[in-house]
Amino acid sequence: MAVVRAICPQWRLFNRARVTTAAKVGRSKGPAFKNGKGVSLHWDQEVSTTHGKFALVDGQLAFTDLGSTNGSYVLGANDAATPLVKNEPCALEVGSRLRLGSTVLRVAAVEDL
């Protein structure tokens, strides 16, 4: 299981999701984003309706941008943003940070079940 936190400090909104196998990420509030199936970032108008997805395989968490309009970025040292290639998984580890729109997602934990 992986725990991902969405942090949007300018609006003081926080969201936490547990990823057991896969979870979509986007602005939608539809059924695919409820009951642990996804991460809804409904407050962020820069995030696509279905922006990307997390997948957990053999204890390794990855994020894939599913062709979003504004892209997805891995944040490195000094908040340097590296764009992700659309439709290519990007391996993540504890502490990894992604920027989708104006929201930052941080991987809080990855554990084998």
VMD Tcl script that builds the backbone (N, CA, C; Angstrom):
set m [mol new atoms 339]
animate dup $m
set s [atomselect $m all]
$s set {name element resname resid chain x y z} {
  {N N MET 1 A 0.844 -1.167 0.000}
  {CA C MET 1 A 0.000 0.000 0.000}
  {C C MET 1 A 0.895 1.238 0.000}
  {N N ALA 2 A 0.475 2.267 -0.690}
  {CA C ALA 2 A 1.175 3.547 -0.700}
  {C C ALA 2 A 0.219 4.615 -0.183}
  {N N VAL 3 A 0.748 5.574 0.537}
  {CA C VAL 3 A -0.050 6.695 1.020}
  {C C VAL 3 A 0.463 7.946 0.315}
  {N N VAL 4 A -0.453 8.644 -0.343}
  {CA C VAL 4 A -0.115 9.853 -1.096}
  {C C VAL 4 A -0.916 11.005 -0.505}
  {N N ARG 5 A -0.242 12.125 -0.216}
  {CA C ARG 5 A -0.919 13.306 0.316}
  {C C ARG 5 A -0.936 14.399 -0.735}
  {N N ALA 6 A -2.085 15.003 -0.924}
  {CA C ALA 6 A -2.224 16.155 -1.814}
  {C C ALA 6 A -2.218 17.405 -0.939}
  {N N ILE 7 A -1.349 18.341 -1.266}
  {CA C ILE 7 A -1.214 19.540 -0.453}
  {C C ILE 7 A -1.392 20.761 -1.349}
  {N N CYS 8 A -2.334 21.586 -1.009}
  {CA C CYS 8 A -2.574 22.824 -1.743}
  {C C CYS 8 A -2.607 23.954 -0.718}
  {N N PRO 9 A -1.428 24.438 -0.285}
  {CA C PRO 9 A -1.373 25.367 0.836}
  {C C PRO 9 A -2.103 26.686 0.633}
  {N N GLN 10 A -2.198 27.183 -0.603}
  {CA C GLN 10 A -2.853 28.464 -0.780}
  {C C GLN 10 A -4.334 28.404 -0.417}
  {N N TRP 11 A -4.928 27.220 -0.471}
  {CA C TRP 11 A -6.332 27.075 -0.063}
  {C C TRP 11 A -6.454 26.257 1.215}
  {N N ARG 12 A -5.325 25.830 1.754}
  {CA C ARG 12 A -5.281 25.017 2.976}
  {C C ARG 12 A -6.134 23.765 2.858}
  {N N LEU 13 A -6.054 23.154 1.694}
  {CA C LEU 13 A -6.775 21.909 1.457}
  {C C LEU 13 A -5.786 20.749 1.462}
  {N N PHE 14 A -6.160 19.681 2.105}
  {CA C PHE 14 A -5.305 18.506 2.179}
  {C C PHE 14 A -6.166 17.278 1.881}
  {N N ASN 15 A -5.608 16.360 1.163}
  {CA C ASN 15 A -6.318 15.144 0.802}
  {C C ASN 15 A -5.323 14.009 0.931}
  {N N ARG 16 A -5.748 12.870 1.454}
  {CA C ARG 16 A -4.855 11.738 1.596}
  {C C ARG 16 A -5.514 10.526 0.960}
  {N N ALA 17 A -4.745 9.774 0.209}
  {CA C ALA 17 A -5.288 8.590 -0.456}
  {C C ALA 17 A -4.372 7.404 -0.217}
  {N N ARG 18 A -4.986 6.250 -0.100}
  {CA C ARG 18 A -4.237 5.003 -0.006}
  {C C ARG 18 A -4.347 4.297 -1.351}
  {N N VAL 19 A -3.213 3.960 -1.926}
  {CA C VAL 19 A -3.186 3.272 -3.218}
  {C C VAL 19 A -2.835 1.819 -2.933}
  {N N THR 20 A -3.742 0.894 -3.241}
  {CA C THR 20 A -3.448 -0.524 -3.027}
  {C C THR 20 A -2.975 -1.199 -4.308}
  {N N THR 21 A -3.556 -0.877 -5.444}
  {CA C THR 21 A -3.077 -1.396 -6.730}
  {C C THR 21 A -2.977 -0.268 -7.750}
  {N N ALA 22 A -4.058 0.502 -7.907}
  {CA C ALA 22 A -4.061 1.620 -8.849}
  {C C ALA 22 A -5.071 2.660 -8.386}
  {N N ALA 23 A -4.813 3.908 -8.726}
  {CA C ALA 23 A -5.735 4.994 -8.385}
  {C C ALA 23 A -5.582 6.111 -9.407}
  {N N LYS 24 A -6.710 6.539 -9.962}
  {CA C LYS 24 A -6.699 7.666 -10.887}
  {C C LYS 24 A -6.581 8.962 -10.090}
  {N N VAL 25 A -6.058 9.997 -10.755}
  {CA C VAL 25 A -5.920 11.315 -10.153}
  {C C VAL 25 A -6.499 12.325 -11.126}
  {N N GLY 26 A -7.356 13.216 -10.634}
  {CA C GLY 26 A -7.909 14.229 -11.510}
  {C C GLY 26 A -8.849 15.161 -10.785}
  {N N ARG 27 A -9.466 16.042 -11.540}
  {CA C ARG 27 A -10.375 17.048 -11.000}
  {C C ARG 27 A -11.781 16.488 -10.779}
  {N N SER 28 A -12.071 15.351 -11.339}
  {CA C SER 28 A -13.408 14.768 -11.257}
  {C C SER 28 A -13.786 14.401 -9.829}
  {N N LYS 29 A -15.100 14.414 -9.566}
  {CA C LYS 29 A -15.636 13.910 -8.302}
  {C C LYS 29 A -16.485 12.662 -8.571}
  {N N GLY 30 A -16.351 12.078 -9.772}
  {CA C GLY 30 A -17.172 10.934 -10.174}
  {C C GLY 30 A -16.836 9.663 -9.421}
  {N N PRO 31 A -17.570 8.575 -9.713}
  {CA C PRO 31 A -17.413 7.312 -9.001}
  {C C PRO 31 A -16.004 6.722 -9.066}
  {N N ALA 32 A -15.272 6.989 -10.137}
  {CA C ALA 32 A -13.914 6.447 -10.264}
  {C C ALA 32 A -12.948 7.116 -9.287}
  {N N PHE 33 A -13.394 8.180 -8.624}
  {CA C PHE 33 A -12.533 8.933 -7.707}
  {C C PHE 33 A -13.029 8.848 -6.264}
  {N N LYS 34 A -13.941 7.918 -5.980}
  {CA C LYS 34 A -14.498 7.782 -4.630}
  {C C LYS 34 A -14.126 6.431 -4.032}
  {N N ASN 35 A -14.285 6.339 -2.724}
  {CA C ASN 35 A -14.088 5.082 -1.986}
  {C C ASN 35 A -12.714 4.471 -2.223}
  {N N GLY 36 A -11.683 5.310 -2.227}
  {CA C GLY 36 A -10.324 4.804 -2.358}
  {C C GLY 36 A -9.914 4.423 -3.765}
  {N N LYS 37 A -10.788 4.666 -4.759}
  {CA C LYS 37 A -10.452 4.310 -6.135}
  {C C LYS 37 A -9.619 5.380 -6.823}
  {N N GLY 38 A -9.604 6.575 -6.267}
  {CA C GLY 38 A -8.876 7.652 -6.913}
  {C C GLY 38 A -8.636 8.820 -5.987}
  {N N VAL 39 A -7.948 9.818 -6.510}
  {CA C VAL 39 A -7.621 11.032 -5.769}
  {C C VAL 39 A -8.274 12.200 -6.497}
  {N N SER 40 A -9.274 12.820 -5.877}
  {CA C SER 40 A -9.964 13.951 -6.487}
  {C C SER 40 A -9.294 15.251 -6.051}
  {N N LEU 41 A -8.837 16.016 -7.024}
  {CA C LEU 41 A -8.262 17.339 -6.789}
  {C C LEU 41 A -9.232 18.371 -7.348}
  {N N HIS 42 A -10.502 18.246 -6.948}
  {CA C HIS 42 A -11.594 19.036 -7.524}
  {C C HIS 42 A -11.416 20.543 -7.365}
  {N N TRP 43 A -10.585 20.990 -6.442}
  {CA C TRP 43 A -10.378 22.418 -6.208}
  {C C TRP 43 A -9.420 23.062 -7.214}
  {N N ASP 44 A -8.680 22.247 -7.957}
  {CA C ASP 44 A -7.609 22.777 -8.806}
  {C C ASP 44 A -8.033 22.774 -10.269}
  {N N GLN 45 A -8.346 23.948 -10.806}
  {CA C GLN 45 A -8.820 24.069 -12.183}
  {C C GLN 45 A -7.735 23.808 -13.222}
  {N N GLU 46 A -6.466 23.719 -12.806}
  {CA C GLU 46 A -5.368 23.426 -13.736}
  {C C GLU 46 A -5.141 21.923 -13.909}
  {N N VAL 47 A -5.849 21.126 -13.125}
  {CA C VAL 47 A -5.742 19.671 -13.211}
  {C C VAL 47 A -6.804 19.167 -14.179}
  {N N SER 48 A -6.434 18.244 -15.053}
  {CA C SER 48 A -7.390 17.674 -16.009}
  {C C SER 48 A -8.394 16.785 -15.282}
  {N N THR 49 A -9.535 16.550 -15.919}
  {CA C THR 49 A -10.585 15.725 -15.313}
  {C C THR 49 A -10.027 14.363 -14.898}
  {N N THR 50 A -9.330 13.685 -15.791}
  {CA C THR 50 A -8.561 12.482 -15.455}
  {C C THR 50 A -7.129 12.798 -15.851}
  {N N HIS 51 A -6.342 13.224 -14.902}
  {CA C HIS 51 A -5.005 13.756 -15.154}
  {C C HIS 51 A -3.966 12.644 -15.290}
  {N N GLY 52 A -4.029 11.678 -14.389}
  {CA C GLY 52 A -3.035 10.609 -14.401}
  {C C GLY 52 A -3.457 9.467 -13.499}
  {N N LYS 53 A -2.522 8.554 -13.246}
  {CA C LYS 53 A -2.851 7.442 -12.354}
  {C C LYS 53 A -1.602 6.982 -11.618}
  {N N PHE 54 A -1.846 6.521 -10.392}
  {CA C PHE 54 A -0.823 5.848 -9.600}
  {C C PHE 54 A -1.016 4.358 -9.782}
  {N N ALA 55 A 0.070 3.611 -9.808}
  {CA C ALA 55 A 0.002 2.149 -9.838}
  {C C ALA 55 A 1.061 1.619 -8.883}
  {N N LEU 56 A 0.701 0.582 -8.154}
  {CA C LEU 56 A 1.604 -0.059 -7.211}
  {C C LEU 56 A 1.785 -1.501 -7.647}
  {N N VAL 57 A 3.014 -1.840 -8.073}
  {CA C VAL 57 A 3.309 -3.190 -8.554}
  {C C VAL 57 A 4.555 -3.690 -7.836}
  {N N ASP 58 A 4.423 -4.827 -7.158}
  {CA C ASP 58 A 5.550 -5.431 -6.427}
  {C C ASP 58 A 6.236 -4.436 -5.499}
  {N N GLY 59 A 5.441 -3.631 -4.802}
  {CA C GLY 59 A 5.979 -2.688 -3.837}
  {C C GLY 59 A 6.567 -1.428 -4.432}
  {N N GLN 60 A 6.482 -1.240 -5.746}
  {CA C GLN 60 A 7.023 -0.044 -6.406}
  {C C GLN 60 A 5.867 0.836 -6.877}
  {N N LEU 61 A 5.855 2.091 -6.431}
  {CA C LEU 61 A 4.823 3.036 -6.827}
  {C C LEU 61 A 5.291 3.814 -8.051}
  {N N ALA 62 A 4.388 3.994 -9.010}
  {CA C ALA 62 A 4.693 4.774 -10.208}
  {C C ALA 62 A 3.503 5.678 -10.513}
  {N N PHE 63 A 3.785 6.795 -11.174}
  {CA C PHE 63 A 2.738 7.703 -11.631}
  {C C PHE 63 A 2.855 7.849 -13.138}
  {N N THR 64 A 1.712 7.836 -13.828}
  {CA C THR 64 A 1.668 8.024 -15.276}
  {C C THR 64 A 0.733 9.176 -15.596}
  {N N ASP 65 A 1.219 10.151 -16.357}
  {CA C ASP 65 A 0.386 11.239 -16.852}
  {C C ASP 65 A -0.398 10.677 -18.036}
  {N N LEU 66 A -1.723 10.766 -17.972}
  {CA C LEU 66 A -2.586 10.170 -19.002}
  {C C LEU 66 A -2.952 11.158 -20.106}
  {N N GLY 67 A -2.013 12.026 -20.469}
  {CA C GLY 67 A -2.268 12.983 -21.540}
  {C C GLY 67 A -2.925 14.258 -21.047}
  {N N SER 68 A -2.603 14.687 -19.845}
  {CA C SER 68 A -3.209 15.888 -19.268}
  {C C SER 68 A -2.889 17.128 -20.098}
  {N N THR 69 A -3.715 18.137 -19.951}
  {CA C THR 69 A -3.528 19.388 -20.684}
  {C C THR 69 A -2.309 20.171 -20.195}
  {N N ASN 70 A -2.147 20.280 -18.880}
  {CA C ASN 70 A -1.089 21.118 -18.318}
  {C C ASN 70 A 0.141 20.345 -17.839}
  {N N GLY 71 A 0.161 19.047 -18.020}
  {CA C GLY 71 A 1.329 18.253 -17.673}
  {C C GLY 71 A 1.470 17.932 -16.202}
  {N N SER 72 A 2.444 17.080 -15.911}
  {CA C SER 72 A 2.778 16.648 -14.556}
  {C C SER 72 A 4.279 16.810 -14.397}
  {N N TYR 73 A 4.706 17.168 -13.195}
  {CA C TYR 73 A 6.113 17.464 -12.958}
  {C C TYR 73 A 6.599 16.801 -11.681}
  {N N VAL 74 A 7.800 16.241 -11.720}
  {CA C VAL 74 A 8.464 15.748 -10.519}
  {C C VAL 74 A 9.265 16.916 -9.971}
  {N N LEU 75 A 9.105 17.172 -8.675}
  {CA C LEU 75 A 9.835 18.266 -8.043}
  {C C LEU 75 A 11.099 17.715 -7.392}
  {N N GLY 76 A 12.224 18.313 -7.733}
  {CA C GLY 76 A 13.501 17.881 -7.178}
  {C C GLY 76 A 14.046 18.902 -6.204}
  {N N ALA 77 A 15.362 18.894 -6.066}
  {CA C ALA 77 A 16.034 19.840 -5.178}
  {C C ALA 77 A 15.690 21.261 -5.585}
  {N N ASN 78 A 15.516 22.126 -4.605}
  {CA C ASN 78 A 15.169 23.530 -4.844}
  {C C ASN 78 A 13.882 23.680 -5.648}
  {N N ASP 79 A 13.006 22.682 -5.565}
  {CA C ASP 79 A 11.722 22.685 -6.270}
  {C C ASP 79 A 11.855 22.764 -7.789}
  {N N ALA 80 A 13.009 22.344 -8.316}
  {CA C ALA 80 A 13.179 22.282 -9.770}
  {C C ALA 80 A 12.170 21.274 -10.333}
  {N N ALA 81 A 11.413 21.681 -11.338}
  {CA C ALA 81 A 10.349 20.847 -11.900}
  {C C ALA 81 A 10.814 20.170 -13.188}
  {N N THR 82 A 10.734 18.842 -13.196}
  {CA C THR 82 A 11.074 18.057 -14.388}
  {C C THR 82 A 9.781 17.508 -14.966}
  {N N PRO 83 A 9.438 17.852 -16.221}
  {CA C PRO 83 A 8.178 17.355 -16.791}
  {C C PRO 83 A 8.216 15.850 -17.035}
  {N N LEU 84 A 7.075 15.206 -16.807}
  {CA C LEU 84 A 6.952 13.785 -17.104}
  {C C LEU 84 A 6.553 13.608 -18.560}
  {N N VAL 85 A 7.012 12.529 -19.161}
  {CA C VAL 85 A 6.609 12.179 -20.523}
  {C C VAL 85 A 5.231 11.542 -20.423}
  {N N LYS 86 A 4.302 12.028 -21.225}
  {CA C LYS 86 A 2.931 11.519 -21.164}
  {C C LYS 86 A 2.883 10.040 -21.522}
  {N N ASN 87 A 2.068 9.311 -20.766}
  {CA C ASN 87 A 1.816 7.886 -20.949}
  {C C ASN 87 A 3.033 7.003 -20.667}
  {N N GLU 88 A 4.042 7.528 -19.949}
  {CA C GLU 88 A 5.187 6.723 -19.525}
  {C C GLU 88 A 5.262 6.758 -18.007}
  {N N PRO 89 A 5.244 5.578 -17.357}
  {CA C PRO 89 A 5.294 5.551 -15.890}
  {C C PRO 89 A 6.599 6.141 -15.352}
  {N N CYS 90 A 6.482 6.834 -14.230}
  {CA C CYS 90 A 7.632 7.413 -13.538}
  {C C CYS 90 A 7.687 6.789 -12.144}
  {N N ALA 91 A 8.768 6.086 -11.824}
  {CA C ALA 91 A 8.916 5.438 -10.515}
  {C C ALA 91 A 9.047 6.498 -9.423}
  {N N LEU 92 A 8.374 6.257 -8.304}
  {CA C LEU 92 A 8.390 7.171 -7.171}
  {C C LEU 92 A 8.811 6.418 -5.918}
  {N N GLU 93 A 9.316 7.153 -4.944}
  {CA C GLU 93 A 9.671 6.550 -3.658}
  {C C GLU 93 A 9.172 7.466 -2.554}
  {N N VAL 94 A 9.305 7.036 -1.329}
  {CA C VAL 94 A 8.874 7.851 -0.204}
  {C C VAL 94 A 9.582 9.204 -0.266}
  {N N GLY 95 A 8.804 10.267 -0.133}
  {CA C GLY 95 A 9.345 11.619 -0.194}
  {C C GLY 95 A 9.254 12.256 -1.568}
  {N N SER 96 A 8.999 11.456 -2.617}
  {CA C SER 96 A 8.857 12.014 -3.966}
  {C C SER 96 A 7.691 12.996 -3.985}
  {N N ARG 97 A 7.849 14.070 -4.770}
  {CA C ARG 97 A 6.798 15.072 -4.896}
  {C C ARG 97 A 6.470 15.295 -6.364}
  {N N LEU 98 A 5.181 15.375 -6.642}
  {CA C LEU 98 A 4.678 15.661 -7.988}
  {C C LEU 98 A 3.888 16.954 -7.944}
  {N N ARG 99 A 3.960 17.733 -9.017}
  {CA C ARG 99 A 3.097 18.902 -9.134}
  {C C ARG 99 A 2.137 18.675 -10.283}
  {N N LEU 100 A 0.859 18.733 -9.957}
  {CA C LEU 100 A -0.220 18.662 -10.946}
  {C C LEU 100 A -0.994 19.958 -10.787}
  {N N GLY 101 A -0.994 20.800 -11.784}
  {CA C GLY 101 A -1.619 22.111 -11.646}
  {C C GLY 101 A -0.907 22.888 -10.552}
  {N N SER 102 A -1.672 23.410 -9.591}
  {CA C SER 102 A -1.060 24.128 -8.470}
  {C C SER 102 A -0.997 23.260 -7.218}
  {N N THR 103 A -1.307 21.980 -7.358}
  {CA C THR 103 A -1.301 21.054 -6.231}
  {C C THR 103 A -0.026 20.221 -6.235}
  {N N VAL 104 A 0.533 20.027 -5.051}
  {CA C VAL 104 A 1.704 19.166 -4.889}
  {C C VAL 104 A 1.257 17.881 -4.200}
  {N N LEU 105 A 1.643 16.754 -4.788}
  {CA C LEU 105 A 1.386 15.438 -4.204}
  {C C LEU 105 A 2.696 14.897 -3.661}
  {N N ARG 106 A 2.657 14.374 -2.436}
  {CA C ARG 106 A 3.864 13.817 -1.830}
  {C C ARG 106 A 3.608 12.380 -1.434}
  {N N VAL 107 A 4.550 11.504 -1.756}
  {CA C VAL 107 A 4.442 10.096 -1.357}
  {C C VAL 107 A 4.876 10.017 0.096}
  {N N ALA 108 A 3.935 9.675 0.977}
  {CA C ALA 108 A 4.208 9.643 2.413}
  {C C ALA 108 A 4.727 8.273 2.861}
  {N N ALA 109 A 4.289 7.218 2.211}
  {CA C ALA 109 A 4.727 5.866 2.605}
  {C C ALA 109 A 4.476 4.884 1.484}
  {N N VAL 110 A 5.313 3.864 1.397}
  {CA C VAL 110 A 5.092 2.733 0.495}
  {C C VAL 110 A 5.420 1.493 1.307}
  {N N GLU 111 A 4.460 0.571 1.416}
  {CA C GLU 111 A 4.633 -0.629 2.220}
  {C C GLU 111 A 4.161 -1.836 1.438}
  {N N ASP 112 A 4.836 -2.952 1.611}
  {CA C ASP 112 A 4.352 -4.216 1.052}
  {C C ASP 112 A 3.240 -4.734 1.944}
  {N N LEU 113 A 2.178 -5.216 1.331}
  {CA C LEU 113 A 1.072 -5.802 2.102}
  {C C LEU 113 A 1.303 -7.276 2.321}
}
mol reanalyze $m
mol bondsrecalc $m
mol representation Tube
mol addrep $m
